[in-house]
Amino acid sequence: MHTPGKTGTLIPIFNPRTGKAEDVKPVTKTDAEWKAQLTPEQFQVARKQGTEYAFTGKYHAFKEHGIYACICCGTDLFLSDTKFDSGTGWPSFYAPVSDLNIRTHTDFSGGMVRTEVLCARCGAHLGHVFDDGPPPTGKRYCMNSASLDFHKTP
Ligand SMILES: [Zn+2]
């Protein structure tokens, strides 16, 4: 059920800790508010569709067990269980926590046609998804470390 709230419609976001979808308010902030919250690199990548240089992000070779959340709004996005070494220099996953937690749209920038991946709750730019990933999905979610915030889980 989607209940209209004062600031608009609630959206369902999956919570991997409870295994359930929960209705939450979308997060919208001005550039000034995001700038105050994020580092300059995080702002450039997550709010301005930037891409960090390959092999420079903090998570491309990171192997801890846990959950990768949105750097902007804290929405859980990817589980370490779905992370794989793509060799690209960017953290890569074969599936999101849930299709509820991301949205995609066709990106024509840079002379290429790619599928951009965004946080469903706040619209943060996360990276792109490609069809050359490993089983079981065949997808490769090529993410920017700058858009992610890792939380260790037991
Ligand atoms: Zn977000």
Residues whose N, C-alpha, C, O or C-beta is under 5 A from the ligand:
A	BS01	ZN	C70 C72 C73 G74 T75 C119 R121 C122 G123 A124
